[in-house]
Amino acid sequence: MVLGCETGVVLKMMSRNKWWVAVVFTGAWWSVSLMAGAQVSVDNSSNSVLIVAEKESSTSVARKKAEAHAETMDEPEFGWDPLDIIGSKHDLSALNVRAGAKAMEGVAYDDYGYACVYCHVPPEVDTKSKEPQQIAGWNRIRSDMRDYTLYSSKTFNSTARIPNEVTLLCLSCHDGTMAVDQVVNTPRAWKSGAKMTLHMKINSGTDLDHCGLCHDGFTAHSLGNKHIGTDMRRNHPVSIRYPGLGAGASDSLQLAFHSPVDDFGFANGVRLFNGFVECASCHNVHEPDKVKFLRVKPEYLCITCHSY
């Protein structure tokens, strides 16, 4: 009986040992499986990172296109970088990214892939060829408007009826009569007809092709002074010969203005265009970090030209 009892105890102990061994092996197998799975996950994660790294983003591609375009243009005279426009308010190719919405490109306007082409002729296009309505030297179409009302006062009577080409370039978006994506030459790689675009205008009206339809200050931010319109009497005179150059100006008028360095403007960056004052005399779209794109600080802007 004693032998039988001892045998039974041994068998029970062996049975328990087998159970513990099974538990240990099961635990070890589970741990190995988890580690292997984790390793596979890490490998897959690494692979996905590599794939993302190898595939360029649209922003990266747009910058490379802009860099290639910038290399074909003259070097800036006052130290600003033409590529600073990337990602700014004047970079329509990045408007969706900047606004944090997918409501613009393909609906309101066409994204041509990079910023420069909305104003500058693509480098692959022969610059000698010119469309009848093309603004000379630029990739924008001239507005059909003939009734611009320019600044005048009791002491200043402008003889200009239509602004010069450089100012027409700005007004081709900001007078509200032309679509922001209405260019003469699209990039060669861009394919038209793929989307049903409204080709909207910076106009505070509520027509279907007016940005003001949504940008009313409630649905989206107000257009504010982005829509200048064709009545420019509330704005600084443009397309006028700078009196400080002396051409046709009285002695007393010349004394009221500082003399520029040359016909191209002042040493601080304020520009003249063939001796004329234009929108771009004070504003430079390639300097988006400055207040209202001003070429100099606001407190120095007026006194650059005006002596009193």
C-alpha positions as CSV (number, residue, x, y, z in Angstrom):
1,M,0.0,0.0,0.0
2,V,2.9,2.4,0.9
3,L,4.6,1.7,-2.4
4,G,1.3,2.3,-4.2
5,C,0.8,5.6,-2.4
6,E,4.4,6.7,-3.2
7,T,3.9,5.8,-6.9
8,G,0.7,7.8,-7.0
9,V,2.4,10.9,-5.5
10,V,5.3,10.6,-8.0
11,L,2.8,10.3,-10.9
12,K,0.9,13.4,-9.6
13,M,4.2,15.3,-9.3
14,M,5.2,14.3,-12.8
15,S,1.8,15.4,-14.1
16,R,2.1,18.7,-12.4
17,N,5.6,19.2,-13.7
18,K,4.4,18.5,-17.2
19,W,1.7,21.1,-16.7
20,W,4.2,23.7,-15.6
21,V,6.5,22.8,-18.4
22,A,3.6,23.3,-20.8
23,V,2.9,26.6,-19.3
24,V,6.5,27.7,-19.5
25,F,6.8,26.6,-23.2
26,T,3.5,28.3,-24.0
27,G,4.7,31.5,-22.3
28,A,8.0,31.4,-24.2
29,W,6.3,30.8,-27.5
30,W,3.9,33.7,-26.8
31,S,6.8,36.0,-26.0
32,V,8.7,35.0,-29.1
33,S,5.6,35.6,-31.2
34,L,5.1,39.1,-29.7
35,M,8.8,40.0,-30.3
36,A,8.6,38.7,-33.9
37,G,5.4,40.6,-34.5
38,A,6.9,43.7,-33.0
39,Q,10.0,43.3,-35.2
40,V,7.8,42.9,-38.3
41,S,5.9,46.0,-37.3
42,V,9.1,48.0,-36.9
43,D,10.3,46.7,-40.3
44,N,7.0,47.6,-41.9
45,S,7.1,51.0,-40.2
46,S,10.6,51.6,-41.5
47,N,9.6,50.6,-45.0
48,S,6.6,52.9,-44.9
49,V,8.9,55.8,-43.8
50,L,11.3,55.0,-46.6
51,I,8.5,55.0,-49.1
52,V,7.2,58.3,-47.9
53,A,10.7,59.7,-48.0
54,E,11.2,58.5,-51.5
55,K,7.9,60.0,-52.7
56,E,8.1,63.8,-52.9
57,S,5.2,65.9,-51.6
58,S,3.4,68.3,-53.9
59,T,4.9,71.2,-51.8
60,S,8.4,69.9,-52.5
61,V,7.7,69.6,-56.2
62,A,6.2,73.1,-56.3
63,R,9.3,74.5,-54.6
64,K,11.6,72.8,-57.1
65,K,9.6,74.2,-60.0
66,A,9.7,77.7,-58.5
67,E,13.5,77.4,-58.0
68,A,14.0,76.4,-61.6
69,H,11.8,79.4,-62.7
70,A,13.6,81.8,-60.4
71,E,17.0,80.8,-62.0
72,T,15.7,82.2,-65.3
73,M,15.0,85.6,-63.9
74,D,17.2,88.6,-63.0
75,E,18.8,88.7,-59.5
76,P,16.8,91.0,-57.1
77,E,18.5,94.3,-56.6
78,F,17.6,94.9,-52.9
79,G,18.4,91.6,-51.3
80,W,15.0,90.0,-51.2
81,D,14.5,86.4,-52.2
82,P,12.0,85.7,-55.0
83,L,11.3,82.3,-53.5
84,D,9.9,83.9,-50.3
85,I,6.6,84.1,-52.1
86,I,6.2,80.3,-51.7
87,G,3.5,79.5,-49.2
88,S,2.4,83.2,-49.0
89,K,-0.9,84.8,-49.9
90,H,0.2,85.3,-53.5
91,D,1.1,81.6,-53.9
92,L,-2.1,80.2,-55.3
93,S,-0.6,76.7,-55.6
94,A,-0.4,76.6,-51.8
95,L,-3.7,78.3,-50.9
96,N,-5.4,75.2,-49.7
97,V,-2.5,74.3,-47.4
98,R,-2.3,77.9,-46.0
99,A,-6.1,78.1,-45.5
100,G,-6.2,74.5,-44.0
101,A,-9.2,73.7,-46.3
102,K,-9.8,71.8,-49.5
103,A,-12.3,74.3,-50.8
104,M,-10.2,76.3,-53.3
105,E,-8.1,74.4,-55.8
106,G,-10.2,72.8,-58.6
107,V,-13.3,74.7,-57.5
108,A,-12.4,78.4,-57.2
109,Y,-9.3,78.3,-59.4
110,D,-6.8,76.0,-61.1
111,D,-3.6,75.0,-59.4
112,Y,-0.9,75.2,-62.0
113,G,1.7,73.5,-59.7
114,Y,3.8,76.4,-58.5
115,A,3.6,80.1,-57.5
116,C,5.6,81.9,-60.2
117,V,3.4,81.1,-63.2
118,Y,0.4,83.2,-62.0
119,C,2.4,86.3,-62.9
120,H,5.6,85.2,-64.8
121,V,5.8,83.6,-68.2
122,P,6.8,79.9,-67.8
123,P,10.5,79.5,-68.8
124,E,9.6,76.9,-71.5
125,V,7.5,79.5,-73.4
126,D,9.0,81.8,-76.0
127,T,8.9,85.3,-74.4
128,K,9.0,86.9,-77.8
129,S,5.5,85.6,-78.6
130,K,2.7,87.8,-77.3
131,E,-1.0,87.4,-77.2
132,P,-3.1,90.4,-78.1
133,Q,-4.5,90.9,-74.6
134,Q,-1.3,90.0,-72.8
135,I,0.3,92.5,-70.4
136,A,3.7,93.1,-71.8
137,G,6.4,90.9,-70.2
138,W,3.9,89.1,-67.9
139,N,1.8,86.0,-67.9
140,R,-1.5,87.9,-67.2
141,I,-4.3,89.0,-69.5
142,R,-5.1,92.6,-69.8
143,S,-8.5,93.6,-68.4
144,D,-11.1,94.8,-70.8
145,M,-11.9,97.7,-68.5
146,R,-11.5,101.1,-70.0
147,D,-13.2,103.2,-67.3
148,Y,-10.7,103.1,-64.4
149,T,-11.2,106.2,-62.2
150,L,-7.8,107.2,-60.9
151,Y,-6.9,109.5,-58.1
152,S,-7.3,113.3,-58.5
153,S,-7.8,116.3,-56.2
154,K,-8.0,120.1,-56.3
155,T,-4.2,120.2,-56.3
156,F,-3.5,117.1,-58.4
157,N,-5.1,116.3,-61.7
158,S,-4.0,113.0,-63.2
159,T,-4.0,112.8,-67.0
160,A,-3.8,109.0,-67.0
161,R,-7.0,107.2,-67.9
162,I,-5.7,103.6,-67.9
163,P,-2.9,102.5,-65.5
164,N,0.5,101.4,-66.9
165,E,1.4,97.8,-67.5
166,V,3.1,97.2,-64.1
167,T,0.0,98.4,-62.2
168,L,-2.3,96.5,-64.6
169,L,-0.5,93.4,-63.5
170,C,-1.7,93.9,-59.9
171,L,-5.2,95.0,-61.0
172,S,-5.5,91.9,-63.2
173,C,-6.5,90.2,-59.9
174,H,-7.4,93.0,-57.6
175,D,-9.8,95.1,-59.7
176,G,-12.2,92.2,-59.5
177,T,-12.8,91.9,-63.2
178,M,-10.4,89.0,-64.0
179,A,-10.2,85.4,-62.6
180,V,-7.1,84.9,-60.4
181,D,-6.0,81.9,-62.5
182,Q,-6.5,83.7,-65.9
183,V,-3.1,83.4,-67.3
184,V,-1.8,83.5,-70.9
185,N,0.4,80.4,-70.8
186,T,-0.1,77.5,-68.5
187,P,2.9,75.2,-67.6
188,R,3.5,72.5,-70.2
189,A,2.9,69.7,-67.7
190,W,-0.5,71.0,-66.7
191,K,-3.5,69.4,-68.4
192,S,-6.6,71.5,-68.8
193,G,-10.2,70.3,-68.7
194,A,-9.7,67.8,-65.9
195,K,-11.8,69.8,-63.4
196,M,-14.9,72.0,-63.5
197,T,-13.4,75.2,-62.2
198,L,-15.4,78.4,-61.6
199,H,-12.3,80.6,-62.2
200,M,-13.3,83.0,-59.5
201,K,-12.5,86.7,-59.2
202,I,-11.4,88.7,-56.2
203,N,-14.7,90.6,-56.1
204,S,-16.9,91.3,-53.1
205,G,-20.0,90.7,-55.1
206,T,-22.2,87.6,-54.8
207,D,-22.2,86.3,-58.3
208,L,-21.3,82.6,-58.8
209,D,-17.7,83.5,-59.9
210,H,-17.1,86.2,-57.2
211,C,-15.0,85.3,-54.1
212,G,-17.4,87.5,-52.1
213,L,-20.0,84.8,-52.4
214,C,-18.3,83.0,-49.5
215,H,-15.8,85.6,-48.3
216,D,-18.5,87.8,-46.7
217,G,-17.0,88.0,-43.2
218,F,-19.3,85.2,-41.9
219,T,-19.0,82.1,-44.1
220,A,-15.3,82.9,-44.6
221,H,-13.0,85.9,-43.8
222,S,-14.0,89.2,-45.6
223,L,-12.1,90.2,-48.7
224,G,-11.5,93.6,-47.2
225,N,-9.2,95.8,-49.3
226,K,-8.1,92.9,-51.4
227,H,-10.8,94.0,-53.8
228,I,-9.6,97.4,-55.0
229,G,-12.1,97.7,-57.8
230,T,-11.8,100.1,-60.8
231,D,-12.6,103.3,-58.8
232,M,-9.1,104.1,-57.4
233,R,-9.8,107.6,-56.1
234,R,-9.3,106.4,-52.5
235,N,-5.9,105.0,-53.3
236,H,-2.5,106.6,-53.7
237,P,-1.9,107.9,-57.3
238,V,-0.4,105.4,-59.7
239,S,1.0,105.5,-63.2
240,I,2.2,109.1,-62.6
241,R,5.6,110.4,-63.3
242,Y,7.5,111.0,-60.1
243,P,7.8,114.8,-59.6
244,G,11.2,114.5,-57.9
245,L,12.7,113.6,-61.2
246,G,12.0,117.1,-62.4
247,A,10.4,116.2,-65.7
248,G,7.5,118.6,-66.3
249,A,7.2,119.5,-62.6
250,S,7.4,123.1,-61.2
251,D,10.3,124.1,-58.9
252,S,8.0,124.3,-55.9
253,L,6.6,120.8,-56.7
254,Q,10.1,119.4,-57.0
255,L,11.0,120.8,-53.6
256,A,8.2,118.8,-52.1
257,F,9.8,115.5,-53.1
258,H,13.1,113.8,-52.4
259,S,15.3,113.0,-55.4
260,P,15.7,109.2,-56.1
261,V,19.1,107.6,-56.7
262,D,18.0,107.0,-60.3
263,D,15.0,106.3,-62.5
264,F,14.7,102.9,-60.7
265,G,14.1,104.4,-57.3
266,F,15.6,104.9,-53.9
267,A,18.4,103.2,-51.9
268,N,16.0,101.7,-49.3
269,G,14.1,99.7,-52.0
270,V,11.2,101.9,-52.9
271,R,10.9,101.6,-56.7
272,L,10.1,103.7,-59.7
273,F,9.3,102.1,-63.0
274,N,10.7,104.1,-65.9
275,G,10.3,107.1,-63.7
276,F,6.7,106.3,-62.8
277,V,5.0,105.6,-59.4
278,E,3.1,102.3,-59.5
279,C,1.5,99.8,-57.1
280,A,4.8,97.9,-56.9
281,S,6.7,101.1,-56.0
282,C,5.6,100.6,-52.4
283,H,4.5,96.9,-52.4
284,N,6.5,93.8,-53.1
285,V,4.7,90.5,-53.2
286,H,8.0,88.7,-52.8
287,E,8.3,90.0,-49.2
288,P,5.3,88.5,-47.5
289,D,6.7,88.9,-44.0
290,K,6.5,92.6,-44.2
291,V,3.3,94.5,-43.3
292,K,1.1,94.8,-46.3
293,F,4.1,93.7,-48.5
294,L,5.6,97.2,-48.0
295,R,9.1,97.6,-49.2
296,V,10.0,99.6,-46.1
297,K,8.6,100.1,-42.6
298,P,5.3,102.1,-42.7
299,E,6.9,105.0,-40.7
300,Y,9.5,105.5,-43.4
301,L,7.4,104.9,-46.4
302,C,5.9,108.3,-47.0
303,I,9.0,110.3,-46.1
304,T,11.0,108.3,-48.7
305,C,9.4,110.4,-51.4
306,H,7.7,113.3,-49.7
307,S,9.9,116.0,-48.1
308,Y,7.0,117.7,-46.4
